[in-house]
Amino acid sequence: MSPKLLLLRLLRRWHARIGFAAMLFFLVLAATGLALNHGPDLSLDGRFVHAEWLARWYGIKSEAPRHAFRSGHHVLTAANGRWLLDGKISGERLPQPVGLVELASIFVVASDTALYVYRENGELIEKLGPGALPGSPVRAIGSSARRIVLRTASGIFASADAVSWRPGSERSVRWSAPADLSISEQQAYEEALAPGISLEQLLLDLHSGRFAGRYGPLVVDSLALLLAILSLTGAWLFLVPRMHRGRH
C-alpha cells in the first residue's frame, strides 16, 4: 500500500474518532448558542434553576430563614432573595422584608425601599418605589384604624390606600414584627427558598466553558482546535481522492 493511501486511511480513522469525541461539545455549543440568541424572547434572565448541588458548585451559600411575618391568614418568609408568601414563591431577587400588614381587600409587604401591594389571593397589584413613599428608608410597617402606618427616617406616616400619605403618630399602632420559626419550619422553608442561578447565566457559562471552573475556557479552546482539525482533515479527505482521480 502506498504511503498516500496509508495517510488517507489514518486520517479517516482519526477524523472519525475526533468527530465522535467532539460531538457532545458541538451539540451543547449549538443548543446553548441557539437559546442565548433568543434569550429576550425566552425571558432567560427571569428564569431560575434551583438545586442545592448547583448552588454549591457556584459557591452560593444558602441562608436559612429564621423568622416569618404574619398578618391575618397571610404568612411571609424570606431568604436568599426569595419570598415565600402563603406557601407560594412570590419572586426572585427580592429585598429583605421589614413587615406585612393586611388592610381590607389588600395586604402590603414593606421593604426598606418599596411597598408591594397584593390582592387577597396573592396577586401582585403594584410595587411602589422610593418616589411613591413618604420617606425612605422604611424601618417598620403597621396598621391603625384601618390605615397603613410607616415608620421612616423622615417620620411616621399613615395612608388608607398606600398611595396618599399624611403625617401620623405611633399611638395605637400595631407594628408588624417577625416571629421566630421552629426548627422544622426552618428546614422546610430553607428547601423552598433555596438560592437559584438564572437560566441565562447557566447557559452562558455552559457555552463559554466557565461552568467547569477556571480551566473550562481552556477546554473549550481545545475543543475549538479540534473543530479546526476536523475541518482541515475533512477538506483533505474530500479533495485528495478527487485530485488523484482527476490526474487519471
C-alpha angles and dihedrals in degrees: 000000000000121000090246092057091047090051092049092050091049092048092050091051095049093039089060093045095048091045092053092047092050096042096091091049092051092049092051091045092050095045095047092043092051092048093047091049088060094037097125092049091049093043090229093165090059096050121083136196113218117197130137094223091050092052089051091049090054091045093243113154115220115229115213115221112246102181143031132207116222131190122165106319094335122106126187128188125173139192139143092019092302132111126212105201117184090338095311130101106249100191151311132267092020125157125248109276121234097197152333130229134179121220124179107297096350139056128206132213117200130205123180092268107025148030121226113205117202137183118237090262092058097258113145110239101179145341113222112205130200092284091062096046125091090228142355142258100034109220100180142357128210144149136247131170093350092310133115113238125200128195107206138166086263096052141269120325134180134200137176094207106024089246108073113050133193132180111272142177136241094240113125092354116149103211120208109245131182118254121212118251124227119244092256091049091049091053093048094047093044090060092048093047097046113149118258142207119229112249090231092056092046093051092046091053092047091048094050097037094242089121087076092056132246093336095046095092089051089055090050090050090051091051090048087055088053088054090054090049090049090052093050096045091045091053090047093050091048099045106035098062090047092049089049092051091046091060090056 
